[in-house]
């Protein structure tokens, strides 16, 4: 998948996906495991100067486009659909450059039966305008390592004002920061494991 994403042929990624599907890989495994792993490899290649920033960004965008085209209707063996209806909100804070993780999370959650609202470039003030009449069981915030804890704290504070009973779950690159995120942001839970995060919402 990595080789296909850097291939100058525009059809290389779709061809690779077709080959993997023919080999028995489900769309769920493709967008939840294989493509994220490929994107991580692209990031490592850029960090090690084996790939230019432009090439890394272009390749990652090709994979992101491919994710949108994969089906959310089939869940492979071993992945259970939700035993109750969940209404979930995914927030990507304003200025976050890498949104693929949030997009993939949304597809995973929809695949297992959740109703999902995905909001990009969210500011603290924007929170009040999002689904004002809706109630959410969980609010997932996908933040990068560069997002400030002050900004996240403001967003979470406004989330709690609007949806006081919702679990607030923080994930993304921010989890690599060497700070006590629970104390600083006031989140209920932090994890990049979607199964563990969803379990908090029941």
PyMOL commands that set and color helices and strands:
alter all, ss='L'
color gray80, all
select helices_A, chain A and resi 2-6+12-22+27-47+53-68+100-111+124-127+149-162+173-176+181-185+194-199
alter helices_A, ss='H'
color red, helices_A
select strands_A, chain A and resi 87-93+115-122+138-142+167-171+189-190
alter strands_A, ss='S'
color yellow, strands_A
deselect
rebuild
show_as cartoon
